[in-house]
């Protein structure tokens, strides 16, 4: 498959009163054209920070932001902010933010909020942008008359569809979905997932799907990245990771999910995720790992290919 996006040695550290938080620490992966890549892991593992690093929506307390983000052969990290906004942001890479309830301005009508990127970035007239906004609402399964409504008049699922419509406004190639179904009921979640599948099929979109819900990720993902403590610990196809997880952390995550067709005892991961201001030496998972060896406490494992398109960072596989 053709590579669309390559992430190389990406780092994003934050300054805090307690020290430097290593939120994204030397992350590498590829996104193929037309593929859905899911990034999964516990809260605080660096999933959302990876997303904001890619779309360059950075808070003010950044300490380190470096690496390569190569889009169709061009390293967009070398672009200045103005060029990035003009050529990449929302045009080629867009993002559906977590929590649609808080992402919409409560005092501005839906139509203008969808039309705004078309006016600012697409250089359309106000009338053209509003016509396109109505088309986008129809594309995501909403009646066009909702353009005249305010956010408080919409349900949670409708608001999420509006956010997806906004992300699609400039026909991007890559859409980053950050917990797109959080705070929604199960039926609405299923409807949103069906919408995302249809858009991927009909519009040829490539997704980076961020979630802590592995069961939900299995609905959409072609490739799975498992993150822990700001690092990738396992990376492979959905079939490889779900059917035969290699890293002890991946194994525990999957063992904590109830299944319909098997009667298994659910497991949990003891202790808490690492404090990323002062992460443990060696493998960051070793304080919670049942298979920890002396080397795990001393040296950090290197992520390596253990079989075709299957990568694991664990001393059980040679480190």
TORTOR-173972 format. One record per residue (C-alpha): residue in three letters; x, y, z. Coordinates in steps of 0.1 Angstrom, whole numbers, plus 5000, padded with zeros to 4 digits. Layout:
<pts>
ALAXYZ...
</pts>
This chain:
<pts>
UNK500050005000UNK501150364993UNK502550555022UNK500650875028UNK501950995062UNK505250895079UNK506050985115UNK509750965124UNK511251025159UNK508451245170UNK508851405204UNK506551635223UNK507451735258UNK505551975281UNK506952215308UNK505052185341UNK505752295376UNK506751945385UNK509151905356UNK509251805319UNK506451565309UNK507651335281UNK504151295265UNK505351165231UNK508851015232UNK510450905199UNK507350775181UNK507550625146UNK504750495124UNK503350495088UNK499850565076UNK498950415042UNK496450575018UNK492950455025UNK493950295058UNK492550335093UNK495350325120UNK494150305156UNK496150435185UNK495050265217UNK496150275253UNK495250405288UNK494550765295UNK497750965297UNK499750735274UNK500351005247UNK497550935222UNK496051275220UNK499451445223UNK500551255192UNK497451395174UNK498051755183UNK501651715174UNK500651615139UNK498151895134UNK500352145152UNK497752265177UNK500252315205UNK499752465240UNK502052735252UNK503952515276UNK505852315250UNK509452225259UNK510452005230UNK508751955196UNK510851775171UNK511051495146UNK509751435111UNK506151435098UNK506351345062UNK503151395041UNK503451265006UNK507151295007UNK507251655022UNK508451705058UNK505751945071UNK507751995103UNK510052215083UNK507152445073UNK506652775091UNK503352815109UNK501853035081UNK502752795053UNK501452505074UNK498052675079UNK497852765042UNK498852425028UNK498252155053UNK495852245082UNK492352135074UNK493152115037UNK495151785039UNK495051695076UNK492051765098UNK490951655132UNK487751565150UNK488251675186UNK487251485217UNK483951605232UNK481651755206UNK479651905235UNK482452145241UNK483852195206UNK480952395192UNK480352765200UNK476952785218UNK476053125205UNK476753075168UNK474552885144UNK475652545131UNK475752655095UNK478352925101UNK480452705122UNK480652445094UNK481152725068UNK483852905087UNK486852695075UNK485552725039UNK485553105042UNK488853135061UNK490852855044UNK488852775013UNK488453145003UNK484753094994UNK482253364995UNK479753355024UNK476953235002UNK479052954986UNK480352845020UNK476852815034UNK475652615004UNK478652385009UNK477952365046UNK474452235039UNK475851975015UNK478351865043UNK475551825068UNK473651605043UNK476851405037UNK477051315074UNK473351225076UNK471851545090UNK469051745074UNK470252075058UNK467852285078UNK469952225109UNK472352495095UNK469952745111UNK469952585145UNK472152645175UNK474152375192UNK471852345222UNK469052235199UNK471051925188UNK471551595204UNK474951465213UNK475051235182UNK474051525160UNK476751745174UNK479351475168UNK478151455131UNK478551835128UNK482151815141UNK482851545115UNK481251765088UNK483552055098UNK486551825096UNK485551715060UNK484952075048UNK488152115028UNK488351755015UNK491351645036UNK493251325029UNK493851245066UNK491351275093UNK492451235129UNK489551115152UNK490251175189UNK487750965208UNK484951055184UNK482250855203UNK483050955239UNK480051055260UNK477650895235UNK475250615242UNK475950275226UNK473350315198UNK474650655188UNK478250515190UNK477250245165UNK475650505142UNK478750725142UNK481050425135UNK478750325106UNK479050685093UNK482850675095UNK482950345076UNK480750485049UNK482850805045UNK486050595044UNK484550385016UNK482950664996UNK485450945001UNK488650735003UNK489650885036UNK492650775057UNK491950785095UNK494050805126UNK491650675152UNK492450745188UNK490650555215UNK491050375248UNK488250135238UNK489849835220UNK486549685212UNK485550005194UNK488850025175UNK488249675162UNK485249805142UNK487350035120UNK491049965123UNK493249805097UNK496449865118UNK496849895156UNK499350095176UNK499550025213UNK501050315233UNK502250315269UNK504050595287UNK504550805256UNK506050525236UNK504850265211UNK505049915226UNK503349715199UNK502449785162UNK500849555137UNK497749465117UNK494449445136UNK494449075131UNK497949025145UNK497349245176UNK493849125184UNK494348755178UNK497948715191UNK499149015212UNK502848995219UNK503649275244UNK502549195280UNK500749535281UNK498749445250UNK497849105264UNK496549265296UNK494549525277UNK492849255256UNK492349035286UNK490349305304UNK487649315276UNK484549095281UNK483548885251UNK480148745241UNK481148405228UNK483748295254UNK483548255291UNK486848395304UNK487948545336UNK488648915332UNK492049045341UNK493349385352UNK496649575352UNK497949635387UNK499349975399UNK499050295379UNK500550425346UNK504050585349UNK504650945360UNK506051085328UNK508051365345UNK510251085360UNK509450755341UNK510950435355UNK514250335341UNK514450065315UNK511149945301UNK508450185313UNK505949895318UNK508249685340UNK506749795374UNK503349645363UNK504649355342UNK504348985353UNK507348895331UNK509749165342UNK513449055342UNK516549235355UNK517349375321UNK513849525319UNK514649745349UNK518049855335UNK517749905297UNK515050035275UNK513949785248UNK514149895212UNK511049845191UNK511949585165UNK510249385137UNK509649025150UNK507748915119UNK506549085087UNK504849425096UNK504849335133UNK506849545158UNK507249495195UNK509349675221UNK509949405247UNK512949215261UNK510948895258UNK511548925221UNK515149025222UNK514649395232
</pts>
